[in-house]
Amino acid sequence: MHCLVTGASGFLGSHLVRKLVDEGHEVAALVRASSDLWRIQPVVNHVRFIYSSLADIPTAANAIADFRPDTVFHLAWTGGNSSKFANDDAQIFDNIPGSLNLLRIAHQAGASRFVYLGSTVEYGTYQIPVRETDIPQPFNLYGQAKLAVMRLSEALCAQYGMKFAGVRLFWAYGPMDDKLRMIPSVITKLLNRERPSLTAGTQIWDFLYVEDAVRALLALASCQYDSSIFNLGSGVPVSIRDVVLQIRKQIDPSLEIGFGEVPFAPNQVMHLEADISRLKAATGWVPQTSLQDGIRRTVEWYRSQGEHFDRN
């Protein structure tokens, strides 16, 4: 495949780029000129770089046309899913027009498939387990913008005759993750013999190892299915407490953990569980990495590659 990947320097995007290169696909990575490429450093000589932000994507139209992608993985997003930027108006004014311009430019360049990374935040209030048939009711601008791009991209792909896969990712984890997220934060504190202060850990979430997430994206890019929206998770919910105890087990079972020292946030999500039956039926994909193995591999990476961690 000729694959254009946006968000290629980020956590999930970097794992995807490395996997695509390893499998022999032609890859173009859309990144900002200021992006730190440390996550994809081992494969930079096998990737074509197109420098642009999502908001300025029309400036990259000629480079995208020259590459002629057949598949686009759209993972880039200005602001991301953080409380600091969840209601920033850039969610609307940068991400929606940027994403739709990307799709239009990709279509003009000959792309036949568009894989878009949405978010569980699109659902807002949801049932357990979360199903794609649930009515989305996002509660912030991030979720509203993600949902708008999801719906408009699906409609445009139908108009353009392109395959569309909208992927609502639950909680991916693994090596090279953002240091502010829960799993890498706990790992680094325990590796440094520090005592992490946490909530009671009774939240039940759906964690998916990043390599399984990448395999799902590749499956959606290579198999035949009706254009649709797909939940992407493990389908196996687990408590935050169990995740943290698994991390401690891999590092040192005698280390102290401050469960209950941090109060729950007012809008704390207490149960998040994906129904992944639609994705499995459409592609044959199933998660292959247990939580124990995924945590072990993640801890091993941070133990051996920790010098990179302060850079993201």
KOLROLUM-489257 format. One record per residue (C-alpha): residue in one letter; residue number from 1; x, y, z. Coordinates in Angstrom, 2 decimals. Layout:
residues N
<pt A, NUM, <X, Y, Z>>
...
end
This chain:
residues 312
<pt M, 1, <0.00, 0.00, 0.00>>
<pt H, 2, <0.89, 3.67, -0.37>>
<pt C, 3, <-0.08, 4.98, 3.06>>
<pt L, 4, <-0.34, 8.57, 4.25>>
<pt V, 5, <-0.23, 8.79, 8.04>>
<pt T, 6, <-1.12, 12.00, 9.89>>
<pt G, 7, <-0.06, 12.29, 13.52>>
<pt A, 8, <2.90, 10.10, 12.63>>
<pt S, 9, <5.17, 11.39, 15.41>>
<pt G, 10, <2.66, 10.68, 18.18>>
<pt F, 11, <2.17, 7.59, 20.30>>
<pt L, 12, <-0.19, 5.52, 18.15>>
<pt G, 13, <0.93, 7.09, 14.87>>
<pt S, 14, <4.57, 6.19, 15.46>>
<pt H, 15, <3.76, 2.55, 16.17>>
<pt L, 16, <1.65, 2.47, 13.00>>
<pt V, 17, <4.40, 4.01, 10.86>>
<pt R, 18, <6.99, 1.56, 12.14>>
<pt K, 19, <4.68, -1.39, 11.48>>
<pt L, 20, <3.86, -0.21, 7.96>>
<pt V, 21, <7.56, 0.19, 7.15>>
<pt D, 22, <8.37, -3.22, 8.63>>
<pt E, 23, <5.74, -4.81, 6.37>>
<pt G, 24, <7.18, -3.14, 3.28>>
<pt H, 25, <4.50, -0.52, 2.59>>
<pt E, 26, <5.32, 2.88, 1.12>>
<pt V, 27, <4.75, 5.48, 3.84>>
<pt A, 28, <4.38, 9.24, 3.82>>
<pt A, 29, <4.19, 10.90, 7.23>>
<pt L, 30, <2.45, 14.22, 7.69>>
<pt V, 31, <4.19, 16.04, 10.57>>
<pt R, 32, <4.76, 19.58, 11.73>>
<pt A, 33, <8.19, 21.03, 10.96>>
<pt S, 34, <8.70, 21.33, 14.72>>
<pt S, 35, <7.77, 17.70, 15.50>>
<pt D, 36, <10.23, 15.59, 17.47>>
<pt L, 37, <10.64, 12.38, 15.48>>
<pt W, 38, <12.34, 10.30, 18.18>>
<pt R, 39, <9.57, 7.70, 18.20>>
<pt I, 40, <10.10, 6.89, 14.52>>
<pt Q, 41, <13.86, 7.51, 14.38>>
<pt P, 42, <14.66, 3.87, 13.45>>
<pt V, 43, <12.65, 4.15, 10.22>>
<pt V, 44, <13.08, 7.80, 9.17>>
<pt N, 45, <15.18, 6.80, 6.16>>
<pt H, 46, <12.28, 4.70, 4.87>>
<pt V, 47, <9.58, 7.37, 5.21>>
<pt R, 48, <8.68, 10.33, 3.01>>
<pt F, 49, <7.95, 13.37, 5.17>>
<pt I, 50, <5.35, 15.98, 4.32>>
<pt Y, 51, <5.60, 18.98, 6.61>>
<pt S, 52, <2.36, 20.71, 7.53>>
<pt S, 53, <-0.02, 21.21, 10.42>>
<pt L, 54, <-3.57, 19.98, 10.05>>
<pt A, 55, <-4.84, 23.57, 9.97>>
<pt D, 56, <-2.51, 24.36, 7.02>>
<pt I, 57, <-3.12, 21.13, 5.11>>
<pt P, 58, <-3.84, 22.88, 1.76>>
<pt T, 59, <-0.15, 23.83, 1.63>>
<pt A, 60, <0.67, 20.10, 1.51>>
<pt A, 61, <-1.71, 19.32, -1.37>>
<pt N, 62, <1.00, 19.10, -4.04>>
<pt A, 63, <3.21, 16.83, -1.92>>
<pt I, 64, <0.26, 14.53, -1.17>>
<pt A, 65, <-0.68, 14.44, -4.86>>
<pt D, 66, <2.91, 13.57, -5.74>>
<pt F, 67, <2.90, 10.67, -3.27>>
<pt R, 68, <-0.47, 9.37, -4.52>>
<pt P, 69, <-1.66, 7.52, -1.39>>
<pt D, 70, <-4.22, 4.78, -1.77>>
<pt T, 71, <-4.87, 4.67, 2.00>>
<pt V, 72, <-4.98, 7.52, 4.52>>
<pt F, 73, <-4.69, 6.98, 8.27>>
<pt H, 74, <-5.87, 10.21, 9.84>>
<pt L, 75, <-4.62, 10.30, 13.45>>
<pt A, 76, <-3.55, 13.96, 13.80>>
<pt W, 77, <-5.56, 16.29, 16.03>>
<pt T, 78, <-4.83, 19.78, 17.31>>
<pt G, 79, <-5.35, 20.02, 21.07>>
<pt G, 80, <-5.89, 16.33, 21.71>>
<pt N, 81, <-8.06, 14.89, 24.44>>
<pt S, 82, <-6.87, 16.77, 27.49>>
<pt S, 83, <-8.86, 18.76, 30.00>>
<pt K, 84, <-6.73, 21.81, 29.21>>
<pt F, 85, <-7.84, 21.95, 25.57>>
<pt A, 86, <-11.15, 20.04, 25.65>>
<pt N, 87, <-13.16, 23.23, 25.12>>
<pt D, 88, <-10.63, 25.28, 23.18>>
<pt D, 89, <-12.22, 26.67, 20.02>>
<pt A, 90, <-9.27, 25.30, 18.01>>
<pt Q, 91, <-11.04, 21.95, 18.37>>
<pt I, 92, <-13.61, 23.34, 15.95>>
<pt F, 93, <-11.77, 25.85, 13.80>>
<pt D, 94, <-8.56, 23.86, 13.20>>
<pt N, 95, <-9.59, 20.22, 13.31>>
<pt I, 96, <-12.85, 20.15, 11.40>>
<pt P, 97, <-11.81, 22.11, 8.28>>
<pt G, 98, <-8.31, 20.59, 8.41>>
<pt S, 99, <-9.64, 17.04, 8.47>>
<pt L, 100, <-12.17, 17.62, 5.71>>
<pt N, 101, <-9.60, 19.38, 3.52>>
<pt L, 102, <-7.28, 16.40, 4.08>>
<pt L, 103, <-9.98, 14.03, 2.87>>
<pt R, 104, <-10.73, 16.14, -0.19>>
<pt I, 105, <-7.03, 16.44, -1.07>>
<pt A, 106, <-6.51, 12.70, -0.56>>
<pt H, 107, <-9.44, 11.93, -2.84>>
<pt Q, 108, <-8.04, 14.21, -5.52>>
<pt A, 109, <-4.70, 12.41, -5.15>>
<pt G, 110, <-6.36, 9.06, -5.84>>
<pt A, 111, <-6.87, 7.63, -2.34>>
<pt S, 112, <-9.51, 4.91, -2.12>>
<pt R, 113, <-9.63, 4.35, 1.67>>
<pt F, 114, <-9.83, 6.71, 4.65>>
<pt V, 115, <-9.24, 5.41, 8.19>>
<pt Y, 116, <-10.14, 8.06, 10.76>>
<pt L, 117, <-9.27, 7.94, 14.45>>
<pt G, 118, <-12.25, 9.10, 16.46>>
<pt S, 119, <-12.74, 8.87, 20.22>>
<pt T, 120, <-14.97, 7.34, 22.87>>
<pt V, 121, <-15.61, 10.92, 24.01>>
<pt E, 122, <-18.00, 11.16, 21.05>>
<pt Y, 123, <-20.43, 8.96, 22.96>>
<pt G, 124, <-20.73, 11.19, 26.02>>
<pt T, 125, <-23.34, 9.35, 28.08>>
<pt Y, 126, <-23.22, 5.69, 27.08>>
<pt Q, 127, <-24.45, 2.20, 27.88>>
<pt I, 128, <-22.25, -0.63, 29.18>>
<pt P, 129, <-20.74, -2.06, 27.09>>
<pt V, 130, <-20.51, 0.81, 24.62>>
<pt R, 131, <-21.88, -0.09, 21.19>>
<pt E, 132, <-21.59, 1.77, 17.91>>
<pt T, 133, <-25.40, 1.98, 17.79>>
<pt D, 134, <-25.46, 4.13, 20.94>>
<pt I, 135, <-26.56, 7.71, 20.21>>
<pt P, 136, <-23.52, 10.03, 20.51>>
<pt Q, 137, <-23.95, 12.87, 23.01>>
<pt P, 138, <-20.50, 14.47, 23.45>>
<pt F, 139, <-20.18, 16.87, 26.36>>
<pt N, 140, <-17.23, 19.06, 25.25>>
<pt L, 141, <-15.86, 20.68, 22.09>>
<pt Y, 142, <-13.31, 17.91, 21.62>>
<pt G, 143, <-16.05, 15.29, 21.44>>
<pt Q, 144, <-18.26, 17.51, 19.28>>
<pt A, 145, <-15.42, 18.11, 16.81>>
<pt K, 146, <-14.47, 14.42, 16.67>>
<pt L, 147, <-18.09, 13.48, 16.03>>
<pt A, 148, <-18.52, 16.16, 13.36>>
<pt V, 149, <-15.47, 14.92, 11.47>>
<pt M, 150, <-16.67, 11.33, 11.87>>
<pt R, 151, <-20.07, 12.05, 10.32>>
<pt L, 152, <-18.88, 14.40, 7.60>>
<pt S, 153, <-15.95, 12.16, 6.60>>
<pt E, 154, <-18.27, 9.18, 6.27>>
<pt A, 155, <-20.64, 11.22, 4.11>>
<pt L, 156, <-17.84, 12.60, 1.92>>
<pt C, 157, <-16.31, 9.14, 1.43>>
<pt A, 158, <-19.68, 7.87, 0.25>>
<pt Q, 159, <-19.87, 10.76, -2.20>>
<pt Y, 160, <-16.31, 10.19, -3.39>>
<pt G, 161, <-16.68, 6.41, -3.68>>
<pt M, 162, <-14.03, 5.80, -0.99>>
<pt K, 163, <-14.01, 3.16, 1.75>>
<pt F, 164, <-14.43, 4.72, 5.20>>
<pt A, 165, <-13.53, 3.31, 8.62>>
<pt G, 166, <-14.20, 5.48, 11.64>>
<pt V, 167, <-12.36, 4.06, 14.66>>
<pt R, 168, <-13.40, 5.00, 18.18>>
<pt L, 169, <-10.37, 4.09, 20.24>>
<pt F, 170, <-10.85, 3.36, 23.93>>
<pt W, 171, <-7.59, 3.31, 25.95>>
<pt A, 172, <-4.39, 2.26, 24.18>>
<pt Y, 173, <-1.17, 1.84, 26.16>>
<pt G, 174, <2.38, 0.64, 25.56>>
<pt P, 175, <5.94, 1.81, 24.93>>
<pt M, 176, <6.54, 5.44, 23.93>>
<pt D, 177, <3.30, 6.74, 25.41>>
<pt D, 178, <2.79, 10.32, 26.62>>
<pt K, 179, <4.35, 10.68, 30.07>>
<pt L, 180, <1.25, 12.41, 31.48>>
<pt R, 181, <-0.96, 9.38, 30.99>>
<pt M, 182, <-1.70, 7.07, 33.89>>
<pt I, 183, <0.25, 3.93, 32.98>>
<pt P, 184, <3.58, 5.56, 32.01>>
<pt S, 185, <3.30, 7.95, 34.94>>
<pt V, 186, <2.93, 5.10, 37.46>>
<pt I, 187, <5.69, 3.08, 35.79>>
<pt T, 188, <8.23, 5.88, 35.94>>
<pt K, 189, <7.40, 6.75, 39.54>>
<pt L, 190, <7.81, 3.14, 40.66>>
<pt L, 191, <11.01, 2.71, 38.66>>
<pt N, 192, <12.31, 5.78, 40.51>>
<pt R, 193, <11.24, 4.21, 43.84>>
<pt E, 194, <8.65, 6.94, 44.33>>
<pt R, 195, <5.21, 6.46, 45.89>>
<pt P, 196, <2.48, 7.38, 43.38>>
<pt S, 197, <-0.61, 9.10, 44.78>>
<pt L, 198, <-3.74, 7.78, 43.08>>
<pt T, 199, <-7.50, 7.57, 43.34>>
<pt A, 200, <-9.02, 4.50, 44.94>>
<pt G, 201, <-8.59, 2.79, 41.57>>
<pt T, 202, <-12.10, 1.37, 41.44>>
<pt Q, 203, <-12.69, 2.74, 37.93>>
<pt I, 204, <-13.18, -0.05, 35.42>>
<pt W, 205, <-11.73, 0.73, 32.00>>
<pt D, 206, <-10.94, -0.99, 28.72>>
<pt F, 207, <-7.19, -1.14, 28.00>>
<pt L, 208, <-5.72, -2.25, 24.66>>
<pt Y, 209, <-2.02, -2.85, 23.99>>
<pt V, 210, <-0.79, -0.53, 21.25>>
<pt E, 211, <0.42, -3.31, 18.94>>
<pt D, 212, <-3.07, -4.79, 18.93>>
<pt A, 213, <-4.48, -1.36, 18.09>>
<pt V, 214, <-2.09, -1.06, 15.14>>
<pt R, 215, <-3.05, -4.52, 13.86>>
<pt A, 216, <-6.68, -3.44, 13.91>>
<pt L, 217, <-5.93, -0.33, 11.84>>
<pt L, 218, <-4.02, -2.43, 9.32>>
<pt A, 219, <-6.88, -4.92, 9.14>>
<pt L, 220, <-9.29, -2.10, 8.34>>
<pt A, 221, <-6.95, -0.87, 5.62>>
<pt S, 222, <-6.59, -4.23, 3.91>>
<pt C, 223, <-9.89, -6.12, 4.13>>
<pt Q, 224, <-13.30, -5.70, 2.52>>
<pt Y, 225, <-16.10, -4.34, 4.67>>
<pt D, 226, <-19.02, -1.96, 4.46>>
<pt S, 227, <-17.93, 1.56, 5.39>>
<pt S, 228, <-18.76, 1.98, 9.04>>
<pt I, 229, <-17.78, 3.11, 12.54>>
<pt F, 230, <-15.91, 0.65, 14.75>>
<pt N, 231, <-15.13, 0.52, 18.44>>
<pt L, 232, <-11.49, -0.36, 19.12>>
<pt G, 233, <-10.70, -1.74, 22.54>>
<pt S, 234, <-9.91, -5.03, 24.22>>
<pt G, 235, <-13.47, -5.81, 25.22>>
<pt V, 236, <-12.07, -6.93, 28.59>>
<pt P, 237, <-12.60, -4.28, 31.29>>
<pt V, 238, <-10.25, -4.16, 34.26>>
<pt S, 239, <-9.98, -1.93, 37.31>>
<pt I, 240, <-7.36, 0.80, 37.53>>
<pt R, 241, <-6.26, -0.78, 40.79>>
<pt D, 242, <-5.53, -4.11, 39.08>>
<pt V, 243, <-3.55, -2.34, 36.35>>
<pt V, 244, <-1.42, -0.50, 38.91>>
<pt L, 245, <-0.84, -3.66, 40.95>>
<pt Q, 246, <0.24, -5.44, 37.77>>
<pt I, 247, <2.77, -2.67, 37.13>>
<pt R, 248, <4.08, -2.92, 40.68>>
<pt K, 249, <4.38, -6.70, 40.34>>
<pt Q, 250, <6.62, -6.24, 37.30>>
<pt I, 251, <8.87, -3.72, 39.11>>
<pt D, 252, <8.91, -4.52, 42.84>>
<pt P, 253, <5.92, -5.93, 44.79>>
<pt S, 254, <7.18, -4.28, 47.99>>
<pt L, 255, <6.79, -0.71, 46.71>>
<pt E, 256, <4.10, 1.47, 48.30>>
<pt I, 257, <1.14, 2.86, 46.35>>
<pt G, 258, <-1.06, 5.68, 47.59>>
<pt F, 259, <-4.49, 4.40, 46.63>>
<pt G, 260, <-7.26, 6.80, 47.70>>
<pt E, 261, <-4.98, 9.82, 48.17>>
<pt V, 262, <-6.46, 11.61, 45.14>>
<pt P, 263, <-10.22, 12.29, 45.00>>
<pt F, 264, <-12.24, 11.35, 41.98>>
<pt A, 265, <-12.82, 14.18, 39.52>>
<pt P, 266, <-16.40, 15.52, 39.40>>
<pt N, 267, <-16.89, 13.97, 35.95>>
<pt Q, 268, <-14.88, 10.80, 36.65>>
<pt V, 269, <-15.60, 7.96, 34.22>>
<pt M, 270, <-16.16, 4.91, 36.43>>
<pt H, 271, <-16.88, 2.23, 33.82>>
<pt L, 272, <-15.73, 2.23, 30.19>>
<pt E, 273, <-16.08, -0.99, 28.23>>
<pt A, 274, <-16.08, -1.52, 24.47>>
<pt D, 275, <-18.28, -3.86, 22.50>>
<pt I, 276, <-15.85, -4.86, 19.72>>
<pt S, 277, <-18.02, -7.45, 17.98>>
<pt R, 278, <-18.53, -5.29, 14.86>>
<pt L, 279, <-14.78, -4.89, 14.29>>
<pt K, 280, <-14.12, -8.58, 14.87>>
<pt A, 281, <-16.87, -9.60, 12.45>>
<pt A, 282, <-15.73, -7.17, 9.74>>
<pt T, 283, <-12.01, -7.94, 9.84>>
<pt G, 284, <-11.36, -11.13, 11.81>>
<pt W, 285, <-9.14, -9.10, 14.14>>
<pt V, 286, <-8.95, -10.07, 17.79>>
<pt P, 287, <-6.72, -8.71, 20.57>>
<pt Q, 288, <-3.72, -10.96, 21.14>>
<pt T, 289, <-1.91, -9.35, 24.07>>
<pt S, 290, <-3.02, -10.02, 27.63>>
<pt L, 291, <-2.86, -7.23, 30.18>>
<pt Q, 292, <-0.05, -9.06, 31.98>>
<pt D, 293, <2.06, -9.36, 28.83>>
<pt G, 294, <1.28, -5.82, 27.71>>
<pt I, 295, <2.26, -4.34, 31.06>>
<pt R, 296, <5.42, -6.45, 31.14>>
<pt R, 297, <6.51, -5.24, 27.69>>
<pt T, 298, <5.68, -1.64, 28.58>>
<pt V, 299, <7.64, -1.75, 31.84>>
<pt E, 300, <10.60, -3.34, 30.04>>
<pt W, 301, <10.64, -0.51, 27.51>>
<pt Y, 302, <10.57, 2.24, 30.14>>
<pt R, 303, <13.25, 0.44, 32.13>>
<pt S, 304, <15.59, 0.21, 29.12>>
<pt Q, 305, <14.60, 3.30, 27.11>>
<pt G, 306, <13.79, 5.79, 29.82>>
<pt E, 307, <16.09, 8.45, 28.42>>
<pt H, 308, <13.47, 9.14, 25.76>>
<pt F, 309, <10.68, 9.61, 28.25>>
<pt D, 310, <11.48, 13.20, 29.25>>
<pt R, 311, <11.23, 14.29, 25.62>>
<pt N, 312, <7.54, 13.79, 25.01>>
end
